Amino acid sequence: MSDSSTPESAEPDELCASDRAILDLEGSWQTGNLGVDKEAVIRDRLGLSSPRYHLRLNELIDDERAARYAPSLVGRLQRVRSQQRRSRSAQLLG
């Protein structure tokens, strides 16, 4: 029996609260929070370091539950990541 009183608990096919918060923050960031220190927002709102935030965000990009939760954002992030990988590969190949 799971403890549904904890904020992190979620159904197996749903994202936990912290993962939803990461996607929500990234979505709001992409809609125009210019002029605000993103690292400070990550630290203050989520209690994460910037590297840990980006590592988890990168993992979420491949998570089907994240795609169901925020399809537009996840699709955009997948495209950006793919473009960055192609660009790095092209640079390495000369």
N, C-alpha and C positions, 0 to 999 in steps of 0.2 A: 504494500500500500504506500503510495507516495504522499509526501507532505505538501499539500497544496497551499499552505499558509506562507511558504517562503516566496519572496519575490522572484527568485530565479527559476522556480518550478514552471514547467510548461508541458503541454501534451507532447508526446514523442514527435509528432509531425508539425510542431510549432516552435518558433524561436523563443529562447529565454528572454527575459526582460533586458538583460545587459546587451544582448545581440541586437534587439530591436532598438535600444537606445543608440548604439553605434550607427546603425543604418539611418535612424532619424536625424542624428547629428550630421552625418555626411550629406544627407539629402538637404537639410536646411543650409548647410555650408555651401552646397553647389548652387543654391538659389540666390546667393548674394550676401554673405556675411563679410564683405570686404572691409578691411580696416580693423578687424578684430584678430587678436593673436590666437590662431587655431590651437596651438599647443596648450595655451592656458585654458581654453574652453574644454579641451579634451581632459586635461588634468582636473579642472574644477567640477565639471559635470559628471564625468565618468570615473574619475580616480585612476586613470590609466596614464602611462607614459606614452608619448607620441609613437615610439617604435612598436610598443605592444598594441596600440590602437590600430596602426596600419597593418600589422601582421594579422590581427583578427579580422579586419575589414577585408584583406586579401583572401582569407579563408572563407569568409561569408560570400564572396563573389561566386564561389563554386558550390554553394549550399542551395539546394533546391528550395528549402524552406525560406531562405532569404529572397529568392526569386519570386516566390508567391507573396511574400510580405511587401516587397518594394520592387516590382518588376521593372519599372522604368529606370530606377536608380541602378539596379544590379546590371541591367543590360548596358547602360551607359558605361559603368565601371568596367565591365568585361571588354567593351570595345576599346576603351582607353588603354587598358592593360595589354590587349592584343597589339594595338598600334605601337606601344612602347617596346614590346618585345621584338616586333618586326624591325623597328628603328635600331635597337641595339644589335640585332643580328646583322643588319645591313652594315653597320659601323664596323663590326668585327670582321666581316667578310671583305671589307674595303670597298 
